[in-house]
Amino acid sequence: MIFEPVTQEDIEEGITALRSALAVRSLKHGPETFHDVHKGLGVLTEEFHEFIEACKSNKETDIMRESMDIAVPALWIWLSVMKERKLRNQKA
């Protein structure tokens, strides 16, 4: 595969795709899917192994899908930890 430099437009397209994938995952599994960091880590680990296989296959569609399958739980965990931190700081 040949990779070109990523543009701001590419980033916006990726963020839009991530937003959509987050919405689908939330509807499918509920808004607290990755609230537990350890469960989220389990999902990330499984998805990472699938990503490795996609990279070995060198199929662009599979690589893109599995990349998003890593990005969604990673962001969801980040959001959950951020919200927990905010709640903790409000109580302090």
N, CA, C and O atoms as a DFTB+ gen file, in Angstrom:
368 C
 N C O
     1  1       0.829      -1.180       0.000
     2  2       0.000       0.000       0.000
     3  2       0.872       1.241       0.000
     4  3       1.933       1.275       0.624
     5  1       0.417       2.240      -0.697
     6  2       1.114       3.527      -0.739
     7  2       0.302       4.511       0.092
     8  3      -0.907       4.648      -0.096
     9  1       0.974       5.192       1.011
    10  2       0.288       6.146       1.869
    11  2       0.715       7.560       1.526
    12  3       1.902       7.850       1.376
    13  1      -0.258       8.420       1.406
    14  2      -0.032       9.841       1.172
    15  2      -0.150      10.567       2.511
    16  3      -0.759      10.044       3.445
    17  1       0.422      11.759       2.613
    18  2       0.258      12.536       3.850
    19  2      -1.226      12.767       4.151
    20  3      -2.030      12.979       3.244
    21  1      -1.561      12.724       5.403
    22  2      -2.945      12.929       5.848
    23  2      -3.234      14.422       5.882
    24  3      -2.449      15.205       6.416
    25  1      -4.365      14.807       5.309
    26  2      -4.773      16.212       5.282
    27  2      -5.823      16.472       6.360
    28  3      -6.360      15.541       6.960
    29  1      -6.101      17.738       6.591
    30  2      -7.156      18.107       7.537
    31  2      -8.497      17.541       7.069
    32  3      -9.309      17.111       7.888
    33  1      -8.726      17.540       5.770
    34  2      -9.954      16.968       5.207
    35  2     -10.045      15.465       5.513
    36  3     -11.120      14.956       5.829
    37  1      -8.915      14.766       5.419
    38  2      -8.882      13.343       5.757
    39  2      -9.233      13.130       7.226
    40  3      -9.977      12.214       7.575
    41  1      -8.690      13.986       8.074
    42  2      -8.963      13.886       9.513
    43  2     -10.447      14.087       9.777
    44  3     -11.053      13.338      10.544
    45  1     -11.027      15.085       9.150
    46  2     -12.461      15.341       9.323
    47  2     -13.285      14.144       8.861
    48  3     -14.267      13.779       9.508
    49  1     -12.892      13.534       7.751
    50  2     -13.591      12.353       7.258
    51  2     -13.488      11.200       8.263
    52  3     -14.462      10.490       8.514
    53  1     -12.302      11.031       8.827
    54  2     -12.105       9.985       9.828
    55  2     -12.917      10.238      11.086
    56  3     -13.492       9.306      11.648
    57  1     -12.973      11.482      11.535
    58  2     -13.755      11.827      12.728
    59  2     -15.239      11.591      12.479
    60  3     -15.954      11.108      13.357
    61  1     -15.697      11.932      11.281
    62  2     -17.100      11.681      10.924
    63  2     -17.392      10.179      10.960
    64  3     -18.422       9.755      11.485
    65  1     -16.490       9.385      10.406
    66  2     -16.665       7.928      10.414
    67  2     -16.645       7.390      11.841
    68  3     -17.418       6.492      12.176
    69  1     -15.767       7.930      12.683
    70  2     -15.690       7.498      14.079
    71  2     -16.964       7.864      14.831
    72  3     -17.473       7.064      15.616
    73  1     -17.475       9.055      14.600
    74  2     -18.731       9.491      15.219
    75  2     -19.863       8.526      14.862
    76  3     -20.641       8.117      15.723
    77  1     -19.939       8.177      13.601
    78  2     -20.966       7.257      13.126
    79  2     -20.809       5.881      13.768
    80  3     -21.787       5.282      14.214
    81  1     -19.585       5.389      13.813
    82  2     -19.336       4.078      14.415
    83  2     -19.655       4.081      15.907
    84  3     -20.177       3.093      16.425
    85  1     -19.349       5.173      16.605
    86  2     -19.695       5.297      18.022
    87  2     -21.211       5.246      18.221
    88  3     -21.702       4.589      19.138
    89  1     -21.935       5.937      17.364
    90  2     -23.393       5.959      17.474
    91  2     -23.969       4.565      17.244
    92  3     -24.856       4.129      17.978
    93  1     -23.475       3.876      16.241
    94  2     -23.957       2.522      15.952
    95  2     -23.660       1.589      17.123
    96  3     -24.521       0.818      17.547
    97  1     -22.437       1.666      17.639
    98  2     -22.043       0.797      18.760
    99  2     -22.878       1.106      19.996
   100  3     -23.272       0.189      20.717
   101  1     -23.151       2.376      20.251
   102  2     -23.948       2.769      21.400
   103  2     -25.375       2.242      21.287
   104  3     -25.941       1.748      22.263
   105  1     -25.948       2.348      20.099
   106  2     -27.298       1.822      19.899
   107  2     -27.341       0.305      20.030
   108  3     -28.287      -0.256      20.583
   109  1     -26.323      -0.338      19.524
   110  2     -26.282      -1.806      19.522
   111  2     -26.026      -2.377      20.921
   112  3     -26.668      -3.348      21.320
   113  1     -25.092      -1.777      21.666
   114  2     -24.652      -2.352      22.935
   115  2     -25.021      -1.541      24.168
   116  3     -24.808      -1.997      25.292
   117  1     -25.565      -0.361      23.977
   118  2     -25.902       0.483      25.112
   119  2     -24.810       1.494      25.390
   120  3     -23.654       1.283      25.024
   121  1     -25.174       2.601      26.043
   122  2     -24.233       3.696      26.244
   123  2     -23.124       3.404      27.254
   124  3     -22.156       4.161      27.330
   125  1     -23.241       2.334      28.024
   126  2     -22.192       2.034      29.014
   127  2     -21.363       0.820      28.607
   128  3     -20.791       0.137      29.456
   129  1     -21.301       0.560      27.309
   130  2     -20.607      -0.615      26.797
   131  2     -19.192      -0.740      27.334
   132  3     -18.796      -1.819      27.777
   133  1     -18.428       0.332      27.303
   134  2     -17.027       0.273      27.704
   135  2     -16.768       1.076      28.966
   136  3     -15.668       1.593      29.165
   137  1     -17.788       1.183      29.826
   138  2     -17.624       1.967      31.047
   139  2     -16.558       1.347      31.943
   140  3     -15.812       2.063      32.612
   141  1     -16.486       0.028      31.957
   142  2     -15.480      -0.675      32.741
   143  2     -14.196      -0.763      31.910
   144  3     -14.192      -1.354      30.831
   145  1     -13.121      -0.182      32.410
   146  2     -11.865      -0.131      31.667
   147  2     -11.365      -1.538      31.354
   148  3     -10.830      -1.774      30.271
   149  1     -11.531      -2.470      32.282
   150  2     -11.027      -3.830      32.063
   151  2     -11.813      -4.556      30.968
   152  3     -11.234      -5.301      30.178
   153  1     -13.116      -4.342      30.922
   154  2     -13.915      -4.916      29.825
   155  2     -13.511      -4.275      28.507
   156  3     -13.388      -4.955      27.488
   157  1     -13.310      -2.981      28.533
   158  2     -12.871      -2.275      27.334
   159  2     -11.526      -2.786      26.845
   160  3     -11.306      -2.931      25.642
   161  1     -10.626      -3.060      27.786
   162  2      -9.320      -3.612      27.423
   163  2      -9.479      -4.973      26.761
   164  3      -8.770      -5.290      25.807
   165  1     -10.405      -5.774      27.264
   166  2     -10.667      -7.073      26.646
   167  2     -11.134      -6.919      25.208
   168  3     -10.696      -7.651      24.320
   169  1     -12.031      -5.958      24.985
   170  2     -12.527      -5.704      23.627
   171  2     -11.379      -5.208      22.747
   172  3     -11.220      -5.668      21.616
   173  1     -10.589      -4.282      23.256
   174  2      -9.462      -3.754      22.473
   175  2      -8.470      -4.853      22.102
   176  3      -7.973      -4.898      20.977
   177  1      -8.191      -5.720      23.042
   178  2      -7.249      -6.801      22.785
   179  2      -7.761      -7.725      21.682
   180  3      -7.020      -8.092      20.770
   181  1      -9.026      -8.093      21.778
   182  2      -9.625      -8.936      20.750
   183  2      -9.590      -8.248      19.392
   184  3      -9.232      -8.864      18.388
   185  1      -9.961      -6.974      19.363
   186  2      -9.972      -6.234      18.109
   187  2      -8.560      -6.049      17.548
   188  3      -8.364      -6.053      16.332
   189  1      -7.591      -5.889      18.430
   190  2      -6.208      -5.738      17.975
   191  2      -5.735      -6.992      17.254
   192  3      -5.065      -6.913      16.224
   193  1      -6.091      -8.154      17.807
   194  2      -5.700      -9.406      17.152
   195  2      -6.369      -9.533      15.780
   196  3      -5.760     -10.026      14.830
   197  1      -7.610      -9.090      15.685
   198  2      -8.296      -9.096      14.390
   199  2      -7.642      -8.099      13.429
   200  3      -7.578      -8.346      12.224
   201  1      -7.164      -6.985      13.959
   202  2      -6.464      -5.993      13.141
   203  2      -5.167      -6.574      12.584
   204  3      -4.831      -6.347      11.422
   205  1      -4.450      -7.310      13.399
   206  2      -3.213      -7.950      12.930
   207  2      -3.508      -8.861      11.744
   208  3      -2.791      -8.844      10.743
   209  1      -4.564      -9.650      11.864
   210  2      -4.929     -10.545      10.764
   211  2      -5.328      -9.764       9.512
   212  3      -4.999     -10.162       8.395
   213  1      -6.032      -8.659       9.704
   214  2      -6.418      -7.819       8.566
   215  2      -5.177      -7.257       7.880
   216  3      -5.115      -7.209       6.651
   217  1      -4.203      -6.839       8.656
   218  2      -2.968      -6.310       8.071
   219  2      -2.220      -7.394       7.304
   220  3      -1.664      -7.138       6.236
   221  1      -2.211      -8.588       7.848
   222  2      -1.558      -9.697       7.148
   223  2      -2.241      -9.989       5.818
   224  3      -1.585     -10.363       4.846
   225  1      -3.563      -9.817       5.777
   226  2      -4.304     -10.085       4.543
   227  2      -4.074      -8.991       3.510
   228  3      -4.262      -9.208       2.313
   229  1      -3.664      -7.812       3.980
   230  2      -3.408      -6.651       3.132
   231  2      -4.659      -6.191       2.375
   232  3      -4.553      -5.582       1.311
   233  1      -5.830      -6.483       2.922
   234  2      -7.091      -6.045       2.307
   235  2      -7.500      -4.717       2.933
   236  3      -7.755      -4.634       4.134
   237  1      -7.556      -3.691       2.109
   238  2      -7.828      -2.343       2.614
   239  2      -9.131      -2.256       3.394
   240  3      -9.178      -1.629       4.452
   241  1     -10.185      -2.876       2.885
   242  2     -11.491      -2.809       3.562
   243  2     -11.411      -3.425       4.950
   244  3     -11.948      -2.871       5.909
   245  1     -10.744      -4.569       5.060
   246  2     -10.605      -5.226       6.366
   247  2      -9.756      -4.382       7.313
   248  3     -10.075      -4.259       8.496
   249  1      -8.693      -3.812       6.799
   250  2      -7.821      -2.970       7.632
   251  2      -8.586      -1.747       8.145
   252  3      -8.481      -1.391       9.319
   253  1      -9.348      -1.115       7.270
   254  2     -10.129       0.046       7.692
   255  2     -11.172      -0.339       8.740
   256  3     -11.344       0.368       9.733
   257  1     -11.868      -1.453       8.522
   258  2     -12.901      -1.891       9.470
   259  2     -12.284      -2.205      10.829
   260  3     -12.786      -1.767      11.864
   261  1     -11.204      -2.960      10.817
   262  2     -10.588      -3.347      12.088
   263  2      -9.936      -2.152      12.787
   264  3      -9.897      -2.103      14.017
   265  1      -9.429      -1.195      12.021
   266  2      -8.893       0.035      12.632
   267  2      -9.990       0.769      13.387
   268  3      -9.781       1.240      14.505
   269  1     -11.157       0.860      12.769
   270  2     -12.280       1.524      13.419
   271  2     -12.744       0.716      14.626
   272  3     -13.166       1.285      15.633
   273  1     -12.667      -0.612      14.525
   274  2     -13.054      -1.459      15.660
   275  2     -12.117      -1.302      16.845
   276  3     -12.475      -1.659      17.967
   277  1     -10.933      -0.778      16.614
   278  2     -10.013      -0.440      17.712
   279  2     -10.295       0.984      18.196
   280  3     -10.310       1.245      19.399
   281  1     -10.514       1.889      17.265
   282  2     -10.712       3.303      17.617
   283  2     -11.951       3.512      18.481
   284  3     -11.932       4.307      19.421
   285  1     -13.028       2.797      18.160
   286  2     -14.289       3.009      18.895
   287  2     -14.142       2.682      20.377
   288  3     -14.412       3.553      21.204
   289  1     -13.727       1.469      20.758
   290  2     -13.612       1.212      22.198
   291  2     -12.523       2.040      22.867
   292  3     -12.652       2.401      24.037
   293  1     -11.449       2.347      22.136
   294  2     -10.397       3.183      22.728
   295  2     -10.939       4.563      23.091
   296  3     -10.689       5.066      24.186
   297  1     -11.676       5.166      22.174
   298  2     -12.258       6.481      22.456
   299  2     -13.312       6.380      23.549
   300  3     -13.397       7.249      24.417
   301  1     -14.109       5.331      23.508
   302  2     -15.160       5.170      24.510
   303  2     -14.564       5.046      25.914
   304  3     -15.088       5.624      26.867
   305  1     -13.481       4.300      26.036
   306  2     -12.799       4.176      27.325
   307  2     -12.262       5.542      27.745
   308  3     -12.407       5.939      28.901
   309  1     -11.649       6.251      26.819
   310  2     -11.123       7.578      27.123
   311  2     -12.235       8.487      27.630
   312  3     -12.065       9.195      28.623
   313  1     -13.369       8.464      26.945
   314  2     -14.506       9.289      27.343
   315  2     -15.009       8.901      28.733
   316  3     -15.324       9.771      29.544
   317  1     -15.085       7.608      29.006
   318  2     -15.556       7.139      30.310
   319  2     -14.633       7.589      31.431
   320  3     -15.096       8.031      32.483
   321  1     -13.323       7.477      31.208
   322  2     -12.353       7.893      32.227
   323  2     -12.418       9.407      32.414
   324  3     -12.352       9.897      33.541
   325  1     -12.546      10.147      31.312
   326  2     -12.647      11.599      31.396
   327  2     -13.874      12.010      32.218
   328  3     -13.791      12.884      33.082
   329  1     -15.021      11.362      31.934
   330  2     -16.240      11.708      32.673
   331  2     -16.093      11.368      34.156
   332  3     -16.531      12.135      35.013
   333  1     -15.489      10.241      34.458
   334  2     -15.267       9.844      35.851
   335  2     -14.381      10.871      36.556
   336  3     -14.633      11.243      37.702
   337  1     -13.352      11.319      35.863
   338  2     -12.444      12.328      36.434
   339  2     -13.213      13.618      36.716
   340  3     -13.056      14.212      37.783
   341  1     -14.042      14.055      35.765
   342  2     -14.812      15.269      35.958
   343  2     -15.739      15.157      37.161
   344  3     -15.843      16.083      37.965
   345  1     -16.418      14.004      37.278
   346  2     -17.322      13.796      38.420
   347  2     -16.544      13.832      39.741
   348  3     -16.997      14.424      40.721
   349  1     -15.387      13.203      39.756
   350  2     -14.566      13.175      40.958
   351  2     -14.118      14.581      41.326
   352  3     -14.132      14.947      42.501
   353  1     -13.722      15.373      40.334
   354  2     -13.270      16.743      40.595
   355  2     -14.417      17.633      41.071
   356  3     -14.196      18.545      41.868
   357  1     -15.634      17.383      40.599
   358  2     -16.780      18.160      41.048
   359  2     -17.088      17.877      42.521
   360  3     -17.542      18.763      43.246
   361  1     -16.843      16.655      42.953
   362  2     -17.118      16.276      44.340
   363  2     -16.055      16.789      45.297
   364  3     -16.307      16.920      46.495
   365  1     -14.872      17.080      44.779
   366  2     -13.749      17.504      45.629
   367  2     -13.909      18.934      46.099
   368  3     -13.054      19.446      46.822
